[in-house]
Amino acid sequence: MKSLAKKMQRFLVSEDGPTAVEYAVMLALIVIVCLTAISSVGTATSTTFSNIAGSL
């Protein structure tokens, strides 16, 4: 039981846990921005091709 308590104490004191969380949050934000940009470009491209098809 002491071993588990010491491991928990080391985990809480170390900087590895918060750093991993920060990287995960940054990755999530980057993914959201990329998906939004891809969706926007896809919609604009679809509209452009529809306009071209209608003109032909």
ZAKOL-871447 format. One record per atom (N, C-alpha, C): residue number from 0; x, z, y; atom name. Coordinates in Angstrom, 2 decimals. Layout:
<atoms>
resi/u/w/v/name
NUM/X/Z/Y/CA
...
</atoms>
This chain:
<atoms>
resi/u/w/v/name
0/0.81/0.00/-1.19/N
0/0.00/0.00/0.00/CA
0/0.86/0.00/1.25/C
1/2.00/0.70/1.20/N
1/2.89/0.74/2.35/CA
1/3.45/-0.64/2.62/C
2/3.69/-1.40/1.56/N
2/4.22/-2.74/1.72/CA
2/3.25/-3.62/2.50/C
3/1.96/-3.50/2.19/N
3/0.93/-4.28/2.89/CA
3/0.87/-3.86/4.36/C
4/0.96/-2.58/4.62/N
4/0.92/-2.08/6.00/CA
4/2.13/-2.59/6.78/C
5/3.29/-2.59/6.16/N
5/4.50/-3.08/6.84/CA
5/4.40/-4.57/7.11/C
6/3.85/-5.33/6.16/N
6/3.68/-6.77/6.36/CA
6/2.72/-7.05/7.51/C
7/1.63/-6.30/7.57/N
7/0.67/-6.47/8.65/CA
7/1.29/-6.12/10.00/C
8/2.08/-5.06/10.02/N
8/2.73/-4.66/11.27/CA
8/3.71/-5.74/11.72/C
9/4.49/-6.28/10.79/N
9/5.42/-7.35/11.14/CA
9/4.70/-8.59/11.64/C
10/3.57/-8.91/11.01/N
10/2.80/-10.08/11.42/CA
10/2.26/-9.89/12.84/C
11/1.73/-8.70/13.12/N
11/1.16/-8.45/14.44/CA
11/2.21/-8.41/15.53/C
12/3.43/-7.97/15.20/N
12/4.49/-7.88/16.19/CA
12/5.15/-9.25/16.41/C
13/5.23/-10.06/15.36/N
13/5.94/-11.34/15.47/CA
13/5.18/-12.31/16.36/C
14/5.86/-13.31/16.83/N
14/5.29/-14.32/17.71/CA
14/4.77/-15.53/16.94/C
15/4.94/-15.58/15.64/N
15/4.55/-16.74/14.86/CA
15/3.04/-16.96/14.82/C
16/2.27/-15.91/14.71/N
16/0.82/-16.02/14.64/CA
16/0.22/-16.64/15.89/C
17/0.49/-16.07/17.07/N
17/-0.05/-16.65/18.30/CA
17/0.45/-18.06/18.56/C
18/1.68/-18.36/18.20/N
18/2.22/-19.69/18.41/CA
18/1.46/-20.71/17.56/C
19/1.18/-20.36/16.33/N
19/0.43/-21.26/15.45/CA
19/-0.98/-21.50/16.00/C
20/-1.59/-20.47/16.53/N
20/-2.93/-20.61/17.10/CA
20/-2.89/-21.50/18.33/C
21/-1.88/-21.35/19.16/N
21/-1.74/-22.19/20.35/CA
21/-1.58/-23.66/19.95/C
22/-0.77/-23.91/18.95/N
22/-0.59/-25.29/18.50/CA
22/-1.90/-25.85/17.93/C
23/-2.65/-25.05/17.22/N
23/-3.92/-25.50/16.66/CA
23/-4.92/-25.84/17.77/C
24/-4.95/-25.03/18.81/N
24/-5.85/-25.30/19.95/CA
24/-5.43/-26.58/20.66/C
25/-4.13/-26.74/20.88/N
25/-3.65/-27.97/21.53/CA
25/-3.98/-29.20/20.69/C
26/-3.80/-29.11/19.39/N
26/-4.10/-30.23/18.51/CA
26/-5.59/-30.56/18.55/C
27/-6.43/-29.54/18.55/N
27/-7.87/-29.77/18.62/CA
27/-8.25/-30.46/19.92/C
28/-7.67/-30.04/21.03/N
28/-7.96/-30.68/22.32/CA
28/-7.50/-32.13/22.35/C
29/-6.33/-32.39/21.80/N
29/-5.82/-33.77/21.75/CA
29/-6.74/-34.64/20.91/C
30/-7.19/-34.13/19.77/N
30/-8.09/-34.90/18.90/CA
30/-9.41/-35.19/19.62/C
31/-9.94/-34.21/20.34/N
31/-11.20/-34.42/21.08/CA
31/-11.02/-35.49/22.15/C
32/-9.92/-35.44/22.88/N
32/-9.66/-36.43/23.92/CA
32/-9.50/-37.82/23.30/C
33/-8.78/-37.92/22.20/N
33/-8.60/-39.22/21.54/CA
33/-9.92/-39.77/21.04/C
34/-10.75/-38.95/20.42/N
34/-12.04/-39.42/19.93/CA
34/-12.94/-39.87/21.07/C
35/-12.92/-39.16/22.17/N
35/-13.72/-39.54/23.33/CA
35/-13.24/-40.87/23.89/C
36/-11.93/-41.04/24.00/N
36/-11.39/-42.29/24.53/CA
36/-11.71/-43.46/23.60/C
37/-11.55/-43.27/22.31/N
37/-11.83/-44.34/21.35/CA
37/-13.31/-44.71/21.38/C
38/-14.17/-43.72/21.48/N
38/-15.60/-43.98/21.56/CA
38/-15.95/-44.77/22.82/C
39/-15.36/-44.39/23.92/N
39/-15.61/-45.08/25.19/CA
39/-15.13/-46.52/25.15/C
40/-13.94/-46.73/24.64/N
40/-13.39/-48.09/24.54/CA
40/-14.22/-48.92/23.56/C
41/-14.64/-48.32/22.47/N
41/-15.46/-49.03/21.49/CA
41/-16.79/-49.47/22.07/C
42/-17.41/-48.61/22.85/N
42/-18.68/-48.96/23.48/CA
42/-18.49/-50.08/24.50/C
43/-17.44/-49.99/25.30/N
43/-17.17/-51.03/26.29/CA
43/-16.87/-52.36/25.61/C
44/-16.12/-52.34/24.54/N
44/-15.79/-53.56/23.81/CA
44/-17.04/-54.17/23.19/C
45/-17.87/-53.34/22.62/N
45/-19.11/-53.83/22.02/CA
45/-20.00/-54.49/23.07/C
46/-20.11/-53.89/24.22/N
46/-20.90/-54.46/25.31/CA
46/-20.33/-55.79/25.75/C
47/-19.02/-55.88/25.88/N
47/-18.37/-57.13/26.30/CA
47/-18.63/-58.23/25.29/C
48/-18.48/-57.94/24.00/N
48/-18.72/-58.96/22.98/CA
48/-20.20/-59.37/22.94/C
49/-21.09/-58.43/23.17/N
49/-22.51/-58.77/23.20/CA
49/-22.81/-59.70/24.37/C
50/-22.21/-59.44/25.52/N
50/-22.40/-60.30/26.68/CA
50/-21.86/-61.70/26.44/C
51/-20.70/-61.79/25.79/N
51/-20.10/-63.08/25.48/CA
51/-20.97/-63.83/24.49/C
52/-21.45/-63.16/23.47/N
52/-22.32/-63.79/22.47/CA
52/-23.62/-64.27/23.12/C
53/-24.15/-63.52/24.06/N
53/-25.36/-63.92/24.74/CA
53/-25.15/-65.14/25.63/C
54/-23.95/-65.23/26.20/N
54/-23.64/-66.36/27.08/CA
54/-23.47/-67.65/26.27/C
55/-23.00/-67.53/25.06/N
55/-22.78/-68.72/24.22/CA
55/-24.11/-69.20/23.71/C
</atoms>
